[in-house]
Amino acid sequence: MNYSNYVSKAITSIQQHIDEEISLDKISDYIGYSNYHFHRLFKKETGYSLYDYIKQQRLVKASLLLKHSELSILDISILSFFNSQEAFTRAFKNKFQIPPKKFRMLHKNIMNKGDYLMTNQKSTIPGWFKSGLASNKYDMAIDTNITHISNQSAKLFSICDDFNDEEFGTIMQQFKAEKFKGKRVKFSAFLKTELSNGSSGLWVRIDSKYYDMLAFDNMKDRLITESTDWNFYSCVLDVPLQADVINIGILLLGQGTVWINSCQFQEVPNTEKVTEISPSHFVPDSPEHLDFS
């Protein structure tokens, strides 16, 4: 986004001093505006108050520390200028839709800027890699015996019997969102499952350059929960203009095997229904029972 010279100067100063105490007085003096006029200008151009903007930038830096350092969550919360680990956790979950502990586990195999840590193994499926909260409990392979339309499938399968409720593995890939910005897209594939006590589905997540999750669908409302023959599944999302990275994959929760065949990622017309479930899906259309009747 193009900011005025004054706001750009302030943002540069914030980024340079993000690890220090930053006050409205200091920034206003640096810019040469009164507190009142600078605060109005900054909020008008960025959509944030100065302190909200600083908090958001510190949360972004905290996400990088969670990914790439061994610092404890308490230490990261202190470095991020939060009064307590609980306050940090609430703010982090509000921004990233996931608590910091789970965020660290989920991203432990993913490096910044789209590079991947393969946990000391080469990918057996070119272009795809394995991740998830319990990636060590799963494996992936090419299967030329169980296929559907094309002559080979990929499969993701569990390699142990002991799973907690939220543990999952995924085969995934990431790519730039640039040519899909402002468009409606669909990730589709044929899936076959053999499930013992697990579930499976496709997923798509669209992220900004600040690691904000802009759109997400993991088929949570339509997960495959039993063994099935080949069926067609899809996720449809709108790609916001601020999108930077698109993530696609197949997930397996718990014990079992899922095969995937004939994947496609394509732009679709706006007449195709979006599958993302937003928070508004779970609330009424208007206020109710305001008189407590």
C-alpha positions in Angstrom: 0.0 0.0 0.0 1.2 3.6 -0.7 1.3 5.7 2.4 2.2 9.4 2.7 5.8 10.2 3.4 4.9 11.0 7.0 3.3 7.7 7.7 5.9 5.8 5.7 8.6 7.5 7.9 6.7 6.5 11.0 6.4 2.9 9.9 10.1 2.7 9.1 10.9 4.0 12.5 8.5 1.5 14.2 10.2 -1.4 12.4 13.6 -0.2 13.3 12.7 0.1 17.0 10.2 -2.7 17.4 12.2 -4.2 20.2 12.2 -1.0 22.2 9.5 1.0 24.0 7.7 3.1 21.4 5.4 5.9 22.4 3.1 8.2 20.5 5.1 11.2 21.8 8.4 9.8 20.4 6.9 9.0 17.0 5.0 12.3 16.7 8.1 14.3 17.6 10.1 12.4 15.1 7.5 13.1 12.4 7.0 16.7 13.4 3.3 16.5 14.1 1.3 17.0 17.2 0.1 13.8 18.9 -3.5 14.5 17.9 -2.9 15.2 14.2 -0.4 12.4 13.7 -2.7 9.8 15.4 -5.6 10.9 13.1 -3.3 10.7 10.0 -1.9 7.3 10.9 -5.2 5.7 11.6 -6.8 7.2 8.5 -4.0 5.7 6.3 -3.4 2.4 8.0 -6.7 1.6 9.5 -5.0 1.0 12.9 -4.3 3.2 15.9 -0.5 3.6 16.5 -0.5 1.1 19.4 -2.7 -1.4 17.6 -0.3 -1.3 14.6 2.7 -1.8 16.9 1.0 -4.7 18.6 0.3 -6.3 15.2 3.9 -6.0 14.1 5.1 -7.4 17.4 2.8 -10.4 16.9 4.2 -11.0 13.4 7.7 -10.9 14.9 6.6 -13.3 17.6 5.3 -15.7 15.0 8.8 -15.8 13.4 10.4 -16.4 16.8 8.0 -19.3 17.4 9.0 -20.8 14.0 12.8 -20.2 14.1 13.9 -20.0 17.7 13.9 -22.2 20.8 12.7 -19.4 23.1 9.9 -20.3 25.4 6.5 -18.8 24.8 6.8 -16.8 28.1 10.1 -15.3 26.9 8.5 -14.4 23.5 5.6 -12.8 25.2 7.9 -10.6 27.3 10.0 -9.7 24.3 6.7 -8.8 22.6 5.9 -6.3 25.4 2.9 -8.2 26.8 2.2 -8.1 30.5 1.6 -11.9 30.7 1.8 -15.1 28.7 -2.0 -15.3 29.0 -2.4 -11.8 27.4 0.0 -12.7 24.6 -1.8 -16.0 24.0 -5.1 -14.3 23.7 -3.8 -11.6 21.3 -1.9 -14.2 19.2 -4.9 -16.5 18.9 -7.1 -13.5 17.9 -4.6 -12.6 15.0 -3.6 -16.1 13.8 -6.7 -18.1 14.8 -4.5 -20.6 16.6 -2.7 -20.6 20.0 1.1 -20.0 19.9 2.0 -23.5 21.1 0.0 -25.1 18.3 1.3 -22.5 15.8 4.9 -23.6 16.7 4.1 -27.2 16.3 2.2 -26.7 13.0 4.9 -24.6 11.4 8.0 -26.4 12.7 8.6 -27.9 9.3 8.0 -24.7 7.3 10.6 -22.0 7.0 10.0 -18.3 6.3 9.4 -17.1 2.8 8.1 -20.3 1.4 11.2 -22.5 1.9 10.7 -25.8 3.6 12.4 -27.9 6.2 12.0 -31.5 5.3 12.9 -32.9 8.8 16.1 -34.4 7.4 14.4 -36.3 4.6 13.9 -35.9 0.9 10.4 -35.7 -0.4 9.2 -38.9 -2.1 6.7 -36.9 -4.1 8.2 -34.0 -6.1 6.6 -30.6 -5.4 4.9 -31.9 -2.2 6.1 -32.2 1.4 4.8 -33.7 4.6 3.8 -31.6 7.6 1.2 -31.4 10.4 0.9 -31.5 14.2 2.1 -35.2 14.1 4.0 -35.5 10.8 6.3 -38.1 12.4 3.3 -40.4 12.7 2.6 -40.4 9.0 4.3 -41.2 5.8 3.6 -40.5 2.1 4.3 -42.4 -1.1 3.5 -42.7 -4.8 1.1 -45.6 -5.4 0.9 -47.1 -8.9 -1.4 -50.0 -7.9 -4.4 -48.1 -6.4 -5.2 -45.4 -9.0 -8.3 -43.7 -10.5 -8.0 -41.5 -13.6 -4.3 -40.9 -13.9 -1.9 -43.9 -13.7 -0.5 -43.1 -10.3 -1.8 -41.7 -7.0 -0.2 -40.2 -3.9 -1.1 -41.7 -0.5 -0.8 -40.4 3.0 -0.9 -43.1 5.7 -0.4 -43.5 9.4 2.5 -45.5 10.7 1.5 -45.9 14.3 -1.6 -46.7 16.4 -1.4 -44.0 19.2 -3.0 -40.7 18.3 -4.3 -37.7 20.4 -7.6 -36.1 19.3 -6.0 -33.2 17.4 -3.0 -34.9 15.8 -2.9 -35.0 12.0 -0.6 -35.3 9.0 -0.8 -33.5 5.7 0.8 -33.6 2.2 0.9 -30.0 1.1 2.5 -27.5 -1.2 2.7 -23.7 -1.3 2.8 -21.3 -4.3 2.6 -17.5 -5.0 -0.9 -16.0 -5.0 0.0 -13.2 -7.4 -1.9 -14.4 -10.5 -4.9 -15.5 -8.6 -5.5 -12.3 -6.7 -9.1 -11.1 -6.8 -10.3 -14.4 -8.3 -12.3 -17.3 -7.1 -10.3 -20.6 -7.2 -11.0 -24.3 -6.7 -8.7 -27.0 -5.5 -10.2 -30.4 -6.4 -9.2 -34.1 -6.4 -10.5 -37.6 -6.3 -10.0 -39.2 -2.9 -10.2 -42.8 -1.7 -9.9 -43.7 2.0 -9.4 -46.6 4.4 -10.0 -45.2 7.9 -9.8 -47.0 11.2 -10.7 -44.2 13.6 -9.7 -41.1 11.6 -11.0 -38.6 9.1 -9.7 -36.9 6.0 -10.3 -34.1 3.5 -8.8 -31.5 1.2 -7.7 -28.1 2.5 -6.8 -24.7 1.2 -5.4 -21.7 3.2 -4.6 -18.3 1.8 -2.0 -16.2 3.7 -0.9 -12.6 3.6 2.8 -11.6 3.5 2.4 -11.0 7.3 1.2 -14.6 7.8 -2.4 -13.5 8.4 -4.8 -16.3 7.4 -7.1 -14.5 4.9 -9.2 -17.5 3.9 -9.4 -21.2 4.9 -11.3 -24.3 4.2 -10.4 -27.8 5.5 -13.7 -29.5 4.8 -14.4 -29.5 8.6 -18.2 -29.5 7.9 -17.9 -32.4 5.4 -14.9 -34.4 6.4 -14.6 -38.0 5.2 -15.1 -40.1 8.3 -15.4 -43.7 6.9 -13.7 -45.9 4.4 -14.8 -44.8 0.9 -14.1 -45.6 -2.8 -13.0 -42.9 -5.1 -15.1 -39.7 -4.9 -14.7 -36.2 -6.1 -14.1 -33.4 -3.5 -13.3 -29.7 -3.7 -12.6 -26.5 -1.8 -13.6 -23.1 -3.3 -12.3 -19.8 -2.0 -12.0 -16.2 -3.0 -8.4 -14.9 -3.1 -8.1 -11.5 -1.5 -6.0 -8.8 -3.1 -3.6 -8.8 -0.1 -2.9 -12.5 -0.6 0.7 -13.6 -0.8 0.8 -17.4 -0.5 -1.6 -20.1 -1.3 -1.3 -23.4 0.6 -3.1 -26.6 -0.6 -3.1 -30.1 0.6 -4.8 -33.2 1.9 -5.0 -34.0 5.6 -5.4 -37.2 7.6 -6.5 -37.1 11.3 -5.9 -40.2 13.3 -5.3 -43.6 11.9 -5.8 -44.7 8.3 -4.8 -44.1 4.7 -6.0 -41.6 2.1 -5.2 -41.7 -1.6 -5.4 -38.6 -3.8 -5.6 -38.6 -7.6 -6.2 -36.1 -10.5 -5.6 -32.9 -8.5 -6.6 -29.6 -10.1 -6.2 -26.0 -9.0 -8.1 -23.6 -11.2 -9.9 -20.3 -11.5 -13.7 -20.7 -11.4 -16.6 -18.3 -12.1 -18.3 -16.5 -9.2 -21.3 -18.6 -9.7 -19.5 -21.5 -8.1 -20.3 -21.5 -4.4 -17.5 -20.7 -1.9 -17.0 -23.5 0.6 -15.3 -21.5 3.3 -17.2 -21.4 6.6 -17.0 -18.0 8.2 -17.9 -17.3 11.9 -21.2 -15.8 10.7 -22.3 -19.3 9.7 -22.8 -20.1 13.3 -24.7 -17.0 14.5 -28.3 -15.6 13.7 -29.0 -13.0 11.1 -30.0 -10.3 13.7 -30.2 -9.8 17.4 -32.7 -12.0 19.3 -34.7 -11.8 22.5 -33.4 -8.4 23.5 -36.3 -8.2 26.0 -35.2 -11.6 27.5 -38.6 -13.0 26.7 
